[in-house]
Amino acid sequence: MHPPPQPAYLVVLHHVLVAQDIAQAIAEWDPAAALGGRILLARDAQEAMARIGGVSRLAVAFVAAAPVAFRGSVLEAMIAARDGRAVLMGEQAEQAPEGFPVLARPFRTADVHALLARLRRT
């Protein structure tokens, strides 16, 4: 009997340097994910869907999207189907999160870690 696969993390953000900052914070939180190549970066929803197509489990997906556009989207469904939790980013998410966790700007590594800890418990 094989143990279940370890979950991956997803960062969907067109600002590459900020996405890399989030990925680094995730790697500090879960070093095994970084070593296992389980931190996936995508610049938009289409690329994100392609990247997670072969992934069976997601822990957390950080997605730059307005809540009204993200809710009910194919990407939201794909994240949920992999047991993932979405954290939204961006101005519209900060102003009206509509029930989603939000990574507000400016953020620090500790803010990313706090969200990861909170989502792991819920």
C-alpha positions as CSV (number, residue, x, y, z in Angstrom):
1,M,0.0,0.0,0.0
2,H,1.4,3.4,-1.0
3,P,1.0,6.5,1.0
4,P,-1.1,9.2,-0.7
5,P,0.9,11.7,-2.8
6,Q,2.1,14.8,-1.1
7,P,0.1,17.9,-2.1
8,A,1.4,20.5,-4.4
9,Y,1.1,24.3,-4.1
10,L,0.1,26.7,-6.9
11,V,0.9,30.4,-7.3
12,V,-1.0,32.1,-10.1
13,L,0.3,35.6,-10.6
14,H,1.5,37.5,-13.6
15,H,4.2,39.4,-11.6
16,V,7.0,36.8,-11.7
17,L,9.1,38.3,-8.9
18,V,6.2,38.4,-6.5
19,A,5.2,34.9,-7.4
20,Q,8.7,33.8,-6.7
21,D,8.6,35.5,-3.3
22,I,5.4,33.6,-2.5
23,A,7.0,30.4,-3.7
24,Q,10.0,31.0,-1.5
25,A,7.8,31.5,1.5
26,I,6.0,28.3,0.7
27,A,9.4,26.5,0.4
28,E,10.4,27.8,3.9
29,W,7.1,26.6,5.3
30,D,7.2,23.2,3.5
31,P,10.8,22.4,2.4
32,A,9.8,19.0,1.1
33,A,7.5,20.6,-1.4
34,A,10.4,22.6,-2.8
35,L,12.7,19.6,-3.0
36,G,9.9,17.6,-4.6
37,G,9.1,20.2,-7.3
38,R,5.6,20.6,-5.8
39,I,5.5,24.4,-5.9
40,L,4.0,25.3,-9.3
41,L,4.0,28.8,-10.8
42,A,1.7,30.1,-13.5
43,R,1.2,33.5,-15.0
44,D,-2.6,33.1,-15.6
45,A,-5.5,30.8,-15.2
46,Q,-5.0,28.9,-18.5
47,E,-1.3,28.1,-17.6
48,A,-2.4,27.2,-14.0
49,M,-5.0,24.7,-15.3
50,A,-2.4,23.1,-17.6
51,R,0.1,22.9,-14.7
52,I,-2.3,21.2,-12.3
53,G,-3.8,18.8,-14.9
54,G,-1.6,15.9,-13.7
55,V,-1.6,16.9,-10.0
56,S,-3.8,14.7,-7.8
57,R,-3.6,16.9,-4.6
58,L,-3.2,20.5,-3.9
59,A,-2.6,22.1,-0.5
60,V,-3.1,25.8,-1.2
61,A,-3.4,27.9,-4.4
62,F,-2.5,31.6,-4.3
63,V,-4.5,33.1,-7.1
64,A,-4.5,36.7,-8.3
65,A,-8.2,37.1,-9.2
66,A,-11.3,39.0,-8.3
67,P,-13.6,36.9,-6.2
68,V,-16.6,37.4,-8.5
69,A,-14.5,36.2,-11.5
70,F,-12.9,33.3,-9.6
71,R,-16.0,31.9,-8.0
72,G,-17.5,29.3,-10.2
73,S,-14.5,29.3,-12.6
74,V,-13.0,26.2,-14.1
75,L,-9.8,26.9,-12.1
76,E,-11.7,27.1,-8.8
77,A,-13.3,23.7,-9.6
78,M,-10.0,22.2,-10.5
79,I,-8.4,23.4,-7.3
80,A,-11.4,22.1,-5.2
81,A,-11.3,18.7,-7.0
82,R,-7.7,18.3,-5.8
83,D,-8.7,19.2,-2.2
84,G,-7.0,22.5,-2.5
85,R,-7.8,25.8,-0.8
86,A,-7.7,29.0,-2.7
87,V,-6.2,32.2,-1.4
88,L,-7.0,35.3,-3.5
89,M,-4.8,38.3,-4.1
90,G,-5.2,41.7,-5.7
91,E,-7.1,44.9,-5.1
92,Q,-10.6,43.5,-5.7
93,A,-10.0,40.5,-3.4
94,E,-8.7,42.9,-0.7
95,Q,-11.8,45.1,-1.0
96,A,-14.4,42.4,-1.2
97,P,-13.1,38.9,-0.3
98,E,-16.5,37.3,-0.5
99,G,-15.5,34.5,1.9
100,F,-12.1,33.7,0.4
101,P,-8.9,34.0,2.4
102,V,-6.9,36.9,1.0
103,L,-3.2,37.6,1.0
104,A,-3.2,41.4,1.4
105,R,-0.5,43.7,0.0
106,P,2.1,44.5,1.1
107,F,2.8,41.0,2.6
108,R,5.7,39.5,4.4
109,T,6.8,35.9,4.6
110,A,5.2,35.7,8.0
111,D,1.8,36.6,6.4
112,V,2.1,33.7,3.9
113,H,3.1,31.3,6.7
114,A,0.2,32.5,8.8
115,L,-2.3,31.8,6.0
116,L,-0.7,28.4,5.4
117,A,-1.0,27.5,9.1
118,R,-4.6,28.7,9.2
119,L,-5.7,26.8,6.1
120,R,-4.0,23.6,7.3
121,R,-6.1,23.7,10.5
122,T,-9.4,24.3,8.7
